[in-house]
Amino acid sequence: MLSSCLDENICLDSCKKYLGHDAWAVVSYLVDTIGKNPAYYSGRCSIADDKHQSIACECCLAWFHFTCLNMTTPPKARLWIYRGYHDM
């Protein structure tokens, strides 16, 4: 999920040492481009949609529509982890 790189908990600069100059230039360009017009794709249906209620997995940082998860209300836990990766 490219939009995951926008998460405030991700330190992309720590990855720079593992990439060549050209690769880092591409990463920087993508992050800048995505940051100007972020699109958060659902981890289940892969549709970019900000009109429906969604929740982010604290583990993989992917977003999921409530409807894709058959959820009607937010979970009570402050942090949520998607448990259905084996179903994808």
N, C-alpha and C positions, 0 to 999 in steps of 0.2 A: 504494500500500500504506500504509494508515494506521499499521500497526505500525512502519513505517520511521521515523516521527517520534520513536520512543522510542530510537533509536540514540544512543549517547553521543557520536558524532561530529557529530551534527546540532545546530546552534545555532538553534533556532526564534526566539529573541529577535531575531536579525538580520533576520527577515522581518516583524517587527511594524511597521516603518516603512512597509511597502507595503500594509498593511491598515487599513481603517477600524476604529473602535472596536467596532462590532457583529461584524464579521468576526473580529477578534482574540479577542473573547469566545467565539465559537463554536470557534475553534481551541484556545483554552485549555481549554475544557470538554471537547472531544474528547480532547485529550492527557491530561488528568487522568483521564477515564473509561477510556481505553485502558490507561493506566498501572496502574490498579487491577486490571484483568483483561485482560492482553494476550492476543491471539489472533494467531498468526502463520500467515497463509494462504500456501499454496504458490503460487509464481508460475506454475506449469504447470497444476495441477488446481484451484486456488482453494479447496481444502479446508483448514479450520483443523485442525491436527493436530500435537500435540506428542509423539505416541507413536512416530513413525517417525523414523529418522535423517534429518537435514536439513542443508543447507548454505546460507550466506548469500552472495549476490553482493556483492562489495566495491564494485561500480559503482552499482547501483540499490538495494541494501540489501534486496532481496526474498529470501525464503527459498524453497528448493526441496527437495522430498523426494528422497532418493537414488533411490527407485523410479521417480519421474517422470522422472528423468534417465538411467535405466538404469545407475546407478552402484552398485557393491557395496562399495567402500571409499572412504574420504576421499582427495582428491587429495594428492599429496606437497607441493605448493606451499602456503605459509602463507596466501597471499591467493588467492582464487578469483573469477573473473569469468565470469558466464554468457554463453555465446557463441551461444545459440540464439534470440535475440529475433526473427529473421526467420521462425522456425517457429511462433511463437505466434499 
